[in-house]
Amino acid sequence: MSADPGGGPDLCSAKGCRTPAGWQLRWNNPKIHTPDRRKVWLACDEHRESLEKFLGARGFLKETVAHEE
């Protein structure tokens, strides 16, 4: 997760998307991360499902929660 260096809103992690994020997709890769480690991708409403499917197909997605800035 990273905020816009210019002080703008946190943006969706989908390639090329500049929409403010409304969701955190918390995940880990069990081959390289400890079980309690969580990486975070941000998602807008439009890209939430596709990013969840991408991570879910690999068994990486642990949870999706609302993103609060």
mmCIF file as Biopython writes it, N, C-alpha, C and O atoms, coordinates in Angstrom:
data_model
#
loop_
_atom_site.group_PDB
_atom_site.id
_atom_site.type_symbol
_atom_site.label_atom_id
_atom_site.label_alt_id
_atom_site.label_comp_id
_atom_site.label_asym_id
_atom_site.label_entity_id
_atom_site.label_seq_id
_atom_site.pdbx_PDB_ins_code
_atom_site.Cartn_x
_atom_site.Cartn_y
_atom_site.Cartn_z
_atom_site.occupancy
_atom_site.B_iso_or_equiv
_atom_site.auth_seq_id
_atom_site.auth_asym_id
_atom_site.pdbx_PDB_model_num
ATOM 1   N N  . MET A ? 1  ? 0.833   -1.160  0.000   1.0 0.0 1  A 1 
ATOM 2   C CA . MET A ? 1  ? 0.000   0.000   0.000   1.0 0.0 1  A 1 
ATOM 3   C C  . MET A ? 1  ? 0.884   1.230   0.000   1.0 0.0 1  A 1 
ATOM 4   O O  . MET A ? 1  ? 1.828   1.331   0.784   1.0 0.0 1  A 1 
ATOM 5   N N  . SER A ? 2  ? 0.585   2.130   -0.852  1.0 0.0 2  A 1 
ATOM 6   C CA . SER A ? 2  ? 1.341   3.378   -0.794  1.0 0.0 2  A 1 
ATOM 7   C C  . SER A ? 2  ? 0.472   4.510   -1.292  1.0 0.0 2  A 1 
ATOM 8   O O  . SER A ? 2  ? -0.249  4.387   -2.282  1.0 0.0 2  A 1 
ATOM 9   N N  . ALA A ? 3  ? 0.560   5.589   -0.595  1.0 0.0 3  A 1 
ATOM 10  C CA . ALA A ? 3  ? -0.189  6.781   -0.976  1.0 0.0 3  A 1 
ATOM 11  C C  . ALA A ? 3  ? 0.538   7.478   -2.114  1.0 0.0 3  A 1 
ATOM 12  O O  . ALA A ? 3  ? 1.742   7.306   -2.303  1.0 0.0 3  A 1 
ATOM 13  N N  . ASP A ? 4  ? -0.200  8.249   -2.848  1.0 0.0 4  A 1 
ATOM 14  C CA . ASP A ? 4  ? 0.375   9.081   -3.904  1.0 0.0 4  A 1 
ATOM 15  C C  . ASP A ? 4  ? 1.361   10.040  -3.259  1.0 0.0 4  A 1 
ATOM 16  O O  . ASP A ? 4  ? 1.001   10.723  -2.299  1.0 0.0 4  A 1 
ATOM 17  N N  . PRO A ? 5  ? 2.619   10.118  -3.763  1.0 0.0 5  A 1 
ATOM 18  C CA . PRO A ? 5  ? 3.594   11.013  -3.156  1.0 0.0 5  A 1 
ATOM 19  C C  . PRO A ? 5  ? 3.151   12.474  -3.163  1.0 0.0 5  A 1 
ATOM 20  O O  . PRO A ? 5  ? 3.648   13.276  -2.373  1.0 0.0 5  A 1 
ATOM 21  N N  . GLY A ? 6  ? 2.228   12.821  -4.039  1.0 0.0 6  A 1 
ATOM 22  C CA . GLY A ? 6  ? 1.731   14.185  -4.094  1.0 0.0 6  A 1 
ATOM 23  C C  . GLY A ? 6  ? 0.645   14.455  -3.070  1.0 0.0 6  A 1 
ATOM 24  O O  . GLY A ? 6  ? 0.069   15.543  -3.052  1.0 0.0 6  A 1 
ATOM 25  N N  . GLY A ? 7  ? 0.355   13.477  -2.212  1.0 0.0 7  A 1 
ATOM 26  C CA . GLY A ? 7  ? -0.648  13.666  -1.168  1.0 0.0 7  A 1 
ATOM 27  C C  . GLY A ? 7  ? -2.045  13.282  -1.597  1.0 0.0 7  A 1 
ATOM 28  O O  . GLY A ? 7  ? -3.003  13.529  -0.865  1.0 0.0 7  A 1 
ATOM 29  N N  . GLY A ? 8  ? -2.187  12.673  -2.789  1.0 0.0 8  A 1 
ATOM 30  C CA . GLY A ? 8  ? -3.493  12.253  -3.260  1.0 0.0 8  A 1 
ATOM 31  C C  . GLY A ? 8  ? -3.937  10.968  -2.599  1.0 0.0 8  A 1 
ATOM 32  O O  . GLY A ? 8  ? -3.260  10.463  -1.703  1.0 0.0 8  A 1 
ATOM 33  N N  . PRO A ? 9  ? -5.068  10.432  -3.029  1.0 0.0 9  A 1 
ATOM 34  C CA . PRO A ? 9  ? -5.608  9.207   -2.435  1.0 0.0 9  A 1 
ATOM 35  C C  . PRO A ? 9  ? -4.782  7.975   -2.817  1.0 0.0 9  A 1 
ATOM 36  O O  . PRO A ? 9  ? -4.041  7.994   -3.800  1.0 0.0 9  A 1 
ATOM 37  N N  . ASP A ? 10 ? -4.918  6.912   -2.031  1.0 0.0 10 A 1 
ATOM 38  C CA . ASP A ? 10 ? -4.322  5.627   -2.381  1.0 0.0 10 A 1 
ATOM 39  C C  . ASP A ? 10 ? -5.065  5.104   -3.608  1.0 0.0 10 A 1 
ATOM 40  O O  . ASP A ? 10 ? -6.294  5.151   -3.661  1.0 0.0 10 A 1 
ATOM 41  N N  . LEU A ? 11 ? -4.321  4.608   -4.591  1.0 0.0 11 A 1 
ATOM 42  C CA . LEU A ? 11 ? -4.906  4.201   -5.864  1.0 0.0 11 A 1 
ATOM 43  C C  . LEU A ? 11 ? -4.954  2.698   -6.018  1.0 0.0 11 A 1 
ATOM 44  O O  . LEU A ? 11 ? -4.183  1.968   -5.395  1.0 0.0 11 A 1 
ATOM 45  N N  . CYS A ? 12 ? -5.865  2.247   -6.853  1.0 0.0 12 A 1 
ATOM 46  C CA . CYS A ? 12 ? -6.022  0.837   -7.203  1.0 0.0 12 A 1 
ATOM 47  C C  . CYS A ? 12 ? -4.708  0.288   -7.757  1.0 0.0 12 A 1 
ATOM 48  O O  . CYS A ? 12 ? -3.983  0.984   -8.469  1.0 0.0 12 A 1 
ATOM 49  N N  . SER A ? 13 ? -4.411  -0.972  -7.421  1.0 0.0 13 A 1 
ATOM 50  C CA . SER A ? 13 ? -3.181  -1.625  -7.869  1.0 0.0 13 A 1 
ATOM 51  C C  . SER A ? 13 ? -3.274  -2.209  -9.280  1.0 0.0 13 A 1 
ATOM 52  O O  . SER A ? 13 ? -2.260  -2.649  -9.822  1.0 0.0 13 A 1 
ATOM 53  N N  . ALA A ? 14 ? -4.463  -2.226  -9.887  1.0 0.0 14 A 1 
ATOM 54  C CA . ALA A ? 14 ? -4.602  -2.765  -11.239 1.0 0.0 14 A 1 
ATOM 55  C C  . ALA A ? 14 ? -3.776  -1.925  -12.208 1.0 0.0 14 A 1 
ATOM 56  O O  . ALA A ? 14 ? -3.733  -0.699  -12.105 1.0 0.0 14 A 1 
ATOM 57  N N  . LYS A ? 15 ? -3.129  -2.595  -13.137 1.0 0.0 15 A 1 
ATOM 58  C CA . LYS A ? 15 ? -2.246  -1.921  -14.095 1.0 0.0 15 A 1 
ATOM 59  C C  . LYS A ? 15 ? -2.986  -0.800  -14.821 1.0 0.0 15 A 1 
ATOM 60  O O  . LYS A ? 15 ? -4.024  -1.026  -15.443 1.0 0.0 15 A 1 
ATOM 61  N N  . GLY A ? 16 ? -2.438  0.408   -14.732 1.0 0.0 16 A 1 
ATOM 62  C CA . GLY A ? 16 ? -2.978  1.554   -15.445 1.0 0.0 16 A 1 
ATOM 63  C C  . GLY A ? 16 ? -4.166  2.234   -14.789 1.0 0.0 16 A 1 
ATOM 64  O O  . GLY A ? 16 ? -4.623  3.271   -15.270 1.0 0.0 16 A 1 
ATOM 65  N N  . CYS A ? 17 ? -4.680  1.669   -13.693 1.0 0.0 17 A 1 
ATOM 66  C CA . CYS A ? 17 ? -5.850  2.256   -13.042 1.0 0.0 17 A 1 
ATOM 67  C C  . CYS A ? 17 ? -5.418  3.412   -12.149 1.0 0.0 17 A 1 
ATOM 68  O O  . CYS A ? 17 ? -4.449  3.298   -11.399 1.0 0.0 17 A 1 
ATOM 69  N N  . ARG A ? 18 ? -6.130  4.505   -12.233 1.0 0.0 18 A 1 
ATOM 70  C CA . ARG A ? 18 ? -5.835  5.693   -11.419 1.0 0.0 18 A 1 
ATOM 71  C C  . ARG A ? 18 ? -7.016  6.025   -10.494 1.0 0.0 18 A 1 
ATOM 72  O O  . ARG A ? 18 ? -7.140  7.151   -10.012 1.0 0.0 18 A 1 
ATOM 73  N N  . THR A ? 19 ? -7.872  5.038   -10.258 1.0 0.0 19 A 1 
ATOM 74  C CA . THR A ? 19 ? -9.053  5.225   -9.427  1.0 0.0 19 A 1 
ATOM 75  C C  . THR A ? 19 ? -8.694  5.035   -7.944  1.0 0.0 19 A 1 
ATOM 76  O O  . THR A ? 19 ? -7.926  4.134   -7.607  1.0 0.0 19 A 1 
ATOM 77  N N  . PRO A ? 20 ? -9.240  5.872   -7.063  1.0 0.0 20 A 1 
ATOM 78  C CA . PRO A ? 20 ? -8.998  5.674   -5.633  1.0 0.0 20 A 1 
ATOM 79  C C  . PRO A ? 20 ? -9.450  4.277   -5.182  1.0 0.0 20 A 1 
ATOM 80  O O  . PRO A ? 20 ? -10.471 3.757   -5.633  1.0 0.0 20 A 1 
ATOM 81  N N  . ALA A ? 21 ? -8.667  3.697   -4.288  1.0 0.0 21 A 1 
ATOM 82  C CA . ALA A ? 21 ? -8.945  2.349   -3.790  1.0 0.0 21 A 1 
ATOM 83  C C  . ALA A ? 21 ? -10.044 2.363   -2.739  1.0 0.0 21 A 1 
ATOM 84  O O  . ALA A ? 21 ? -10.134 3.281   -1.924  1.0 0.0 21 A 1 
ATOM 85  N N  . GLY A ? 22 ? -10.865 1.347   -2.771  1.0 0.0 22 A 1 
ATOM 86  C CA . GLY A ? 22 ? -11.893 1.163   -1.754  1.0 0.0 22 A 1 
ATOM 87  C C  . GLY A ? 22 ? -11.721 -0.137  -0.993  1.0 0.0 22 A 1 
ATOM 88  O O  . GLY A ? 22 ? -12.418 -0.389  -0.010  1.0 0.0 22 A 1 
ATOM 89  N N  . TRP A ? 23 ? -10.773 -0.975  -1.459  1.0 0.0 23 A 1 
ATOM 90  C CA . TRP A ? 23 ? -10.583 -2.311  -0.891  1.0 0.0 23 A 1 
ATOM 91  C C  . TRP A ? 23 ? -9.116  -2.641  -0.710  1.0 0.0 23 A 1 
ATOM 92  O O  . TRP A ? 23 ? -8.263  -2.176  -1.466  1.0 0.0 23 A 1 
ATOM 93  N N  . GLN A ? 24 ? -8.831  -3.444  0.294   1.0 0.0 24 A 1 
ATOM 94  C CA . GLN A ? 24 ? -7.504  -4.030  0.494   1.0 0.0 24 A 1 
ATOM 95  C C  . GLN A ? 24 ? -7.638  -5.527  0.271   1.0 0.0 24 A 1 
ATOM 96  O O  . GLN A ? 24 ? -8.456  -6.187  0.912   1.0 0.0 24 A 1 
ATOM 97  N N  . LEU A ? 25 ? -6.839  -6.057  -0.632  1.0 0.0 25 A 1 
ATOM 98  C CA . LEU A ? 25 ? -6.769  -7.499  -0.846  1.0 0.0 25 A 1 
ATOM 99  C C  . LEU A ? 25 ? -5.501  -7.967  -0.145  1.0 0.0 25 A 1 
ATOM 100 O O  . LEU A ? 25 ? -4.389  -7.688  -0.592  1.0 0.0 25 A 1 
ATOM 101 N N  . ARG A ? 26 ? -5.684  -8.675  0.947   1.0 0.0 26 A 1 
ATOM 102 C CA . ARG A ? 26 ? -4.551  -9.116  1.758   1.0 0.0 26 A 1 
ATOM 103 C C  . ARG A ? 26 ? -4.201  -10.548 1.360   1.0 0.0 26 A 1 
ATOM 104 O O  . ARG A ? 26 ? -5.060  -11.429 1.328   1.0 0.0 26 A 1 
ATOM 105 N N  . TRP A ? 27 ? -2.935  -10.755 1.060   1.0 0.0 27 A 1 
ATOM 106 C CA . TRP A ? 27 ? -2.512  -12.039 0.508   1.0 0.0 27 A 1 
ATOM 107 C C  . TRP A ? 27 ? -1.109  -12.392 0.970   1.0 0.0 27 A 1 
ATOM 108 O O  . TRP A ? 27 ? -0.390  -11.564 1.528   1.0 0.0 27 A 1 
ATOM 109 N N  . ASN A ? 28 ? -0.733  -13.650 0.723   1.0 0.0 28 A 1 
ATOM 110 C CA . ASN A ? 28 ? 0.650   -14.061 0.872   1.0 0.0 28 A 1 
ATOM 111 C C  . ASN A ? 28 ? 0.932   -15.247 -0.037  1.0 0.0 28 A 1 
ATOM 112 O O  . ASN A ? 28 ? 0.032   -16.006 -0.399  1.0 0.0 28 A 1 
ATOM 113 N N  . ASN A ? 29 ? 2.182   -15.385 -0.391  1.0 0.0 29 A 1 
ATOM 114 C CA . ASN A ? 29 ? 2.642   -16.517 -1.185  1.0 0.0 29 A 1 
ATOM 115 C C  . ASN A ? 29 ? 3.290   -17.485 -0.205  1.0 0.0 29 A 1 
ATOM 116 O O  . ASN A ? 29 ? 4.377   -17.206 0.299   1.0 0.0 29 A 1 
ATOM 117 N N  . PRO A ? 30 ? 2.644   -18.625 0.079   1.0 0.0 30 A 1 
ATOM 118 C CA . PRO A ? 30 ? 3.164   -19.529 1.106   1.0 0.0 30 A 1 
ATOM 119 C C  . PRO A ? 30 ? 4.543   -20.110 0.782   1.0 0.0 30 A 1 
ATOM 120 O O  . PRO A ? 30 ? 5.220   -20.623 1.673   1.0 0.0 30 A 1 
ATOM 121 N N  . LYS A ? 31 ? 4.956   -20.036 -0.457  1.0 0.0 31 A 1 
ATOM 122 C CA . LYS A ? 31 ? 6.293   -20.539 -0.802  1.0 0.0 31 A 1 
ATOM 123 C C  . LYS A ? 31 ? 7.400   -19.598 -0.350  1.0 0.0 31 A 1 
ATOM 124 O O  . LYS A ? 31 ? 8.539   -20.027 -0.163  1.0 0.0 31 A 1 
ATOM 125 N N  . ILE A ? 32 ? 7.074   -18.307 -0.170  1.0 0.0 32 A 1 
ATOM 126 C CA . ILE A ? 32 ? 8.123   -17.351 0.202   1.0 0.0 32 A 1 
ATOM 127 C C  . ILE A ? 32 ? 7.802   -16.514 1.438   1.0 0.0 32 A 1 
ATOM 128 O O  . ILE A ? 32 ? 8.693   -15.847 1.963   1.0 0.0 32 A 1 
ATOM 129 N N  . HIS A ? 33 ? 6.552   -16.529 1.923   1.0 0.0 33 A 1 
ATOM 130 C CA . HIS A ? 33 ? 6.169   -15.722 3.075   1.0 0.0 33 A 1 
ATOM 131 C C  . HIS A ? 33 ? 5.795   -16.620 4.253   1.0 0.0 33 A 1 
ATOM 132 O O  . HIS A ? 33 ? 5.292   -17.728 4.063   1.0 0.0 33 A 1 
ATOM 133 N N  . THR A ? 34 ? 6.043   -16.137 5.463   1.0 0.0 34 A 1 
ATOM 134 C CA . THR A ? 34 ? 5.577   -16.853 6.646   1.0 0.0 34 A 1 
ATOM 135 C C  . THR A ? 34 ? 4.049   -16.799 6.675   1.0 0.0 34 A 1 
ATOM 136 O O  . THR A ? 34 ? 3.458   -15.886 6.098   1.0 0.0 34 A 1 
ATOM 137 N N  . PRO A ? 35 ? 3.397   -17.766 7.340   1.0 0.0 35 A 1 
ATOM 138 C CA . PRO A ? 35 ? 1.925   -17.817 7.321   1.0 0.0 35 A 1 
ATOM 139 C C  . PRO A ? 35 ? 1.230   -16.553 7.818   1.0 0.0 35 A 1 
ATOM 140 O O  . PRO A ? 35 ? 0.122   -16.252 7.374   1.0 0.0 35 A 1 
ATOM 141 N N  . ASP A ? 36 ? 1.854   -15.808 8.729   1.0 0.0 36 A 1 
ATOM 142 C CA . ASP A ? 36 ? 1.208   -14.614 9.272   1.0 0.0 36 A 1 
ATOM 143 C C  . ASP A ? 36 ? 1.491   -13.346 8.473   1.0 0.0 36 A 1 
ATOM 144 O O  . ASP A ? 36 ? 0.904   -12.302 8.758   1.0 0.0 36 A 1 
ATOM 145 N N  . ARG A ? 37 ? 2.369   -13.414 7.487   1.0 0.0 37 A 1 
ATOM 146 C CA . ARG A ? 37 ? 2.711   -12.234 6.676   1.0 0.0 37 A 1 
ATOM 147 C C  . ARG A ? 37 ? 1.577   -11.912 5.720   1.0 0.0 37 A 1 
ATOM 148 O O  . ARG A ? 37 ? 0.990   -12.817 5.128   1.0 0.0 37 A 1 
ATOM 149 N N  . ARG A ? 38 ? 1.261   -10.632 5.563   1.0 0.0 38 A 1 
ATOM 150 C CA . ARG A ? 38 ? 0.240   -10.201 4.613   1.0 0.0 38 A 1 
ATOM 151 C C  . ARG A ? 38 ? 0.799   -9.096  3.733   1.0 0.0 38 A 1 
ATOM 152 O O  . ARG A ? 38 ? 1.251   -8.060  4.220   1.0 0.0 38 A 1 
ATOM 153 N N  . LYS A ? 39 ? 0.759   -9.334  2.440   1.0 0.0 39 A 1 
ATOM 154 C CA . LYS A ? 39 ? 1.032   -8.312  1.452   1.0 0.0 39 A 1 
ATOM 155 C C  . LYS A ? 39 ? -0.333  -7.698  1.122   1.0 0.0 39 A 1 
ATOM 156 O O  . LYS A ? 39 ? -1.363  -8.331  1.354   1.0 0.0 39 A 1 
ATOM 157 N N  . VAL A ? 40 ? -0.353  -6.482  0.589   1.0 0.0 40 A 1 
ATOM 158 C CA . VAL A ? 40 ? -1.628  -5.814  0.315   1.0 0.0 40 A 1 
ATOM 159 C C  . VAL A ? 40 ? -1.631  -5.232  -1.086  1.0 0.0 40 A 1 
ATOM 160 O O  . VAL A ? 40 ? -0.730  -4.487  -1.470  1.0 0.0 40 A 1 
ATOM 161 N N  . TRP A ? 41 ? -2.654  -5.584  -1.836  1.0 0.0 41 A 1 
ATOM 162 C CA . TRP A ? 41 ? -2.962  -4.906  -3.081  1.0 0.0 41 A 1 
ATOM 163 C C  . TRP A ? 41 ? -4.204  -4.079  -2.817  1.0 0.0 41 A 1 
ATOM 164 O O  . TRP A ? 41 ? -5.108  -4.513  -2.103  1.0 0.0 41 A 1 
ATOM 165 N N  . LEU A ? 42 ? -4.248  -2.891  -3.391  1.0 0.0 42 A 1 
ATOM 166 C CA . LEU A ? 42 ? -5.430  -2.045  -3.285  1.0 0.0 42 A 1 
ATOM 167 C C  . LEU A ? 42 ? -6.283  -2.229  -4.528  1.0 0.0 42 A 1 
ATOM 168 O O  . LEU A ? 42 ? -5.763  -2.464  -5.619  1.0 0.0 42 A 1 
ATOM 169 N N  . ALA A ? 43 ? -7.597  -2.121  -4.359  1.0 0.0 43 A 1 
ATOM 170 C CA . ALA A ? 43 ? -8.505  -2.303  -5.492  1.0 0.0 43 A 1 
ATOM 171 C C  . ALA A ? 43 ? -9.643  -1.292  -5.449  1.0 0.0 43 A 1 
ATOM 172 O O  . ALA A ? 43 ? -10.142 -0.935  -4.382  1.0 0.0 43 A 1 
ATOM 173 N N  . CYS A ? 44 ? -10.039 -0.842  -6.630  1.0 0.0 44 A 1 
ATOM 174 C CA . CYS A ? 44 ? -11.254 -0.043  -6.762  1.0 0.0 44 A 1 
ATOM 175 C C  . CYS A ? 44 ? -12.410 -1.033  -6.942  1.0 0.0 44 A 1 
ATOM 176 O O  . CYS A ? 44 ? -12.174 -2.233  -7.080  1.0 0.0 44 A 1 
ATOM 177 N N  . ASP A ? 45 ? -13.644 -0.548  -6.943  1.0 0.0 45 A 1 
ATOM 178 C CA . ASP A ? 45 ? -14.799 -1.434  -7.116  1.0 0.0 45 A 1 
ATOM 179 C C  . ASP A ? 45 ? -14.733 -2.191  -8.442  1.0 0.0 45 A 1 
ATOM 180 O O  . ASP A ? 45 ? -15.082 -3.370  -8.505  1.0 0.0 45 A 1 
ATOM 181 N N  . GLU A ? 46 ? -14.286 -1.516  -9.499  1.0 0.0 46 A 1 
ATOM 182 C CA . GLU A ? 46 ? -14.246 -2.126  -10.828 1.0 0.0 46 A 1 
ATOM 183 C C  . GLU A ? 46 ? -13.259 -3.290  -10.912 1.0 0.0 46 A 1 
ATOM 184 O O  . GLU A ? 46 ? -13.532 -4.280  -11.592 1.0 0.0 46 A 1 
ATOM 185 N N  . HIS A ? 47 ? -12.125 -3.186  -10.237 1.0 0.0 47 A 1 
ATOM 186 C CA . HIS A ? 47 ? -11.073 -4.204  -10.357 1.0 0.0 47 A 1 
ATOM 187 C C  . HIS A ? 47 ? -11.014 -5.197  -9.197  1.0 0.0 47 A 1 
ATOM 188 O O  . HIS A ? 47 ? -10.217 -6.135  -9.229  1.0 0.0 47 A 1 
ATOM 189 N N  . ARG A ? 48 ? -11.832 -5.004  -8.192  1.0 0.0 48 A 1 
ATOM 190 C CA . ARG A ? 48 ? -11.795 -5.897  -7.018  1.0 0.0 48 A 1 
ATOM 191 C C  . ARG A ? 48 ? -11.926 -7.361  -7.421  1.0 0.0 48 A 1 
ATOM 192 O O  . ARG A ? 48 ? -11.094 -8.184  -7.040  1.0 0.0 48 A 1 
ATOM 193 N N  . GLU A ? 49 ? -12.950 -7.688  -8.178  1.0 0.0 49 A 1 
ATOM 194 C CA . GLU A ? 49 ? -13.217 -9.085  -8.523  1.0 0.0 49 A 1 
ATOM 195 C C  . GLU A ? 49 ? -12.084 -9.701  -9.336  1.0 0.0 49 A 1 
ATOM 196 O O  . GLU A ? 49 ? -11.669 -10.826 -9.056  1.0 0.0 49 A 1 
ATOM 197 N N  . SER A ? 50 ? -11.581 -8.988  -10.332 1.0 0.0 50 A 1 
ATOM 198 C CA . SER A ? 50 ? -10.525 -9.568  -11.174 1.0 0.0 50 A 1 
ATOM 199 C C  . SER A ? 50 ? -9.231  -9.768  -10.385 1.0 0.0 50 A 1 
ATOM 200 O O  . SER A ? 50 ? -8.537  -10.764 -10.588 1.0 0.0 50 A 1 
ATOM 201 N N  . LEU A ? 51 ? -8.898  -8.842  -9.493  1.0 0.0 51 A 1 
ATOM 202 C CA . LEU A ? 51 ? -7.699  -9.011  -8.669  1.0 0.0 51 A 1 
ATOM 203 C C  . LEU A ? 51 ? -7.887  -10.146 -7.661  1.0 0.0 51 A 1 
ATOM 204 O O  . LEU A ? 51 ? -6.948  -10.897 -7.396  1.0 0.0 51 A 1 
ATOM 205 N N  . GLU A ? 52 ? -9.092  -10.276 -7.097  1.0 0.0 52 A 1 
ATOM 206 C CA . GLU A ? 52 ? -9.373  -11.393 -6.189  1.0 0.0 52 A 1 
ATOM 207 C C  . GLU A ? 52 ? -9.256  -12.730 -6.924  1.0 0.0 52 A 1 
ATOM 208 O O  . GLU A ? 52 ? -8.707  -13.689 -6.381  1.0 0.0 52 A 1 
ATOM 209 N N  . LYS A ? 53 ? -9.765  -12.798 -8.143  1.0 0.0 53 A 1 
ATOM 210 C CA . LYS A ? 53 ? -9.668  -14.038 -8.919  1.0 0.0 53 A 1 
ATOM 211 C C  . LYS A ? 53 ? -8.218  -14.390 -9.229  1.0 0.0 53 A 1 
ATOM 212 O O  . LYS A ? 53 ? -7.826  -15.554 -9.144  1.0 0.0 53 A 1 
ATOM 213 N N  . PHE A ? 54 ? -7.420  -13.383 -9.590  1.0 0.0 54 A 1 
ATOM 214 C CA . PHE A ? 54 ? -6.007  -13.604 -9.888  1.0 0.0 54 A 1 
ATOM 215 C C  . PHE A ? 54 ? -5.297  -14.197 -8.678  1.0 0.0 54 A 1 
ATOM 216 O O  . PHE A ? 54 ? -4.610  -15.212 -8.791  1.0 0.0 54 A 1 
ATOM 217 N N  . LEU A ? 55 ? -5.464  -13.561 -7.519  1.0 0.0 55 A 1 
ATOM 218 C CA . LEU A ? 55 ? -4.811  -14.049 -6.310  1.0 0.0 55 A 1 
ATOM 219 C C  . LEU A ? 55 ? -5.410  -15.378 -5.841  1.0 0.0 55 A 1 
ATOM 220 O O  . LEU A ? 55 ? -4.686  -16.270 -5.400  1.0 0.0 55 A 1 
ATOM 221 N N  . GLY A ? 56 ? -6.724  -15.501 -5.940  1.0 0.0 56 A 1 
ATOM 222 C CA . GLY A ? 56 ? -7.410  -16.720 -5.504  1.0 0.0 56 A 1 
ATOM 223 C C  . GLY A ? 56 ? -7.027  -17.944 -6.315  1.0 0.0 56 A 1 
ATOM 224 O O  . GLY A ? 56 ? -6.892  -19.035 -5.762  1.0 0.0 56 A 1 
ATOM 225 N N  . ALA A ? 57 ? -6.849  -17.776 -7.619  1.0 0.0 57 A 1 
ATOM 226 C CA . ALA A ? 57 ? -6.479  -18.902 -8.481  1.0 0.0 57 A 1 
ATOM 227 C C  . ALA A ? 57 ? -5.123  -19.481 -8.092  1.0 0.0 57 A 1 
ATOM 228 O O  . ALA A ? 57 ? -4.842  -20.647 -8.367  1.0 0.0 57 A 1 
ATOM 229 N N  . ARG A ? 58 ? -4.290  -18.677 -7.459  1.0 0.0 58 A 1 
ATOM 230 C CA . ARG A ? 58 ? -2.959  -19.100 -7.033  1.0 0.0 58 A 1 
ATOM 231 C C  . ARG A ? 58 ? -2.934  -19.534 -5.562  1.0 0.0 58 A 1 
ATOM 232 O O  . ARG A ? 58 ? -1.900  -19.969 -5.055  1.0 0.0 58 A 1 
ATOM 233 N N  . GLY A ? 59 ? -4.075  -19.411 -4.886  1.0 0.0 59 A 1 
ATOM 234 C CA . GLY A ? 59 ? -4.156  -19.753 -3.474  1.0 0.0 59 A 1 
ATOM 235 C C  . GLY A ? 59 ? -3.514  -18.721 -2.570  1.0 0.0 59 A 1 
ATOM 236 O O  . GLY A ? 59 ? -3.148  -19.034 -1.437  1.0 0.0 59 A 1 
ATOM 237 N N  . PHE A ? 60 ? -3.369  -17.486 -3.055  1.0 0.0 60 A 1 
ATOM 238 C CA . PHE A ? 60 ? -2.682  -16.442 -2.295  1.0 0.0 60 A 1 
ATOM 239 C C  . PHE A ? 60 ? -3.626  -15.561 -1.481  1.0 0.0 60 A 1 
ATOM 240 O O  . PHE A ? 60 ? -3.225  -15.048 -0.436  1.0 0.0 60 A 1 
ATOM 241 N N  . LEU A ? 61 ? -4.857  -15.373 -1.925  1.0 0.0 61 A 1 
ATOM 242 C CA . LEU A ? 61 ? -5.779  -14.430 -1.282  1.0 0.0 61 A 1 
ATOM 243 C C  . LEU A ? 61 ? -6.192  -14.944 0.089   1.0 0.0 61 A 1 
ATOM 244 O O  . LEU A ? 61 ? -6.649  -16.078 0.225   1.0 0.0 61 A 1 
ATOM 245 N N  . LYS A ? 62 ? -6.028  -14.104 1.100   1.0 0.0 62 A 1 
ATOM 246 C CA . LYS A ? 62 ? -6.411  -14.460 2.466   1.0 0.0 62 A 1 
ATOM 247 C C  . LYS A ? 62 ? -7.678  -13.752 2.901   1.0 0.0 62 A 1 
ATOM 248 O O  . LYS A ? 62 ? -8.526  -14.353 3.560   1.0 0.0 62 A 1 
ATOM 249 N N  . GLU A ? 63 ? -7.822  -12.465 2.538   1.0 0.0 63 A 1 
ATOM 250 C CA . GLU A ? 63 ? -9.025  -11.737 2.904   1.0 0.0 63 A 1 
ATOM 251 C C  . GLU A ? 63 ? -9.119  -10.438 2.103   1.0 0.0 63 A 1 
ATOM 252 O O  . GLU A ? 63 ? -8.122  -9.920  1.599   1.0 0.0 63 A 1 
ATOM 253 N N  . THR A ? 64 ? -10.342 -9.933  2.004   1.0 0.0 64 A 1 
ATOM 254 C CA . THR A ? 64 ? -10.595 -8.626  1.394   1.0 0.0 64 A 1 
ATOM 255 C C  . THR A ? 64 ? -11.339 -7.799  2.422   1.0 0.0 64 A 1 
ATOM 256 O O  . THR A ? 64 ? -12.346 -8.233  2.981   1.0 0.0 64 A 1 
ATOM 257 N N  . VAL A ? 65 ? -10.828 -6.594  2.665   1.0 0.0 65 A 1 
ATOM 258 C CA . VAL A ? 65 ? -11.447 -5.698  3.645   1.0 0.0 65 A 1 
ATOM 259 C C  . VAL A ? 65 ? -11.544 -4.302  3.052   1.0 0.0 65 A 1 
ATOM 260 O O  . VAL A ? 65 ? -10.821 -3.958  2.118   1.0 0.0 65 A 1 
ATOM 261 N N  . ALA A ? 66 ? -12.447 -3.505  3.606   1.0 0.0 66 A 1 
ATOM 262 C CA . ALA A ? 66 ? -12.589 -2.124  3.168   1.0 0.0 66 A 1 
ATOM 263 C C  . ALA A ? 66 ? -11.289 -1.365  3.430   1.0 0.0 66 A 1 
ATOM 264 O O  . ALA A ? 66 ? -10.626 -1.587  4.444   1.0 0.0 66 A 1 
ATOM 265 N N  . HIS A ? 67 ? -10.931 -0.474  2.516   1.0 0.0 67 A 1 
ATOM 266 C CA . HIS A ? 67 ? -9.718  0.342   2.667   1.0 0.0 67 A 1 
ATOM 267 C C  . HIS A ? 67 ? -10.093 1.673   3.255   1.0 0.0 67 A 1 
ATOM 268 O O  . HIS A ? 67 ? -10.938 2.385   2.713   1.0 0.0 67 A 1 
ATOM 269 N N  . GLU A ? 68 ? -9.470  2.015   4.364   1.0 0.0 68 A 1 
ATOM 270 C CA . GLU A ? 68 ? -9.664  3.306   5.023   1.0 0.0 68 A 1 
ATOM 271 C C  . GLU A ? 68 ? -8.369  4.105   4.845   1.0 0.0 68 A 1 
ATOM 272 O O  . GLU A ? 68 ? -7.297  3.630   5.219   1.0 0.0 68 A 1 
ATOM 273 N N  . GLU A ? 69 ? -8.458  5.303   4.282   1.0 0.0 69 A 1 
ATOM 274 C CA . GLU A ? 69 ? -7.244  6.113   4.106   1.0 0.0 69 A 1 
ATOM 275 C C  . GLU A ? 69 ? -6.908  6.837   5.372   1.0 0.0 69 A 1 
ATOM 276 O O  . GLU A ? 69 ? -5.920  7.569   5.422   1.0 0.0 69 A 1 
#
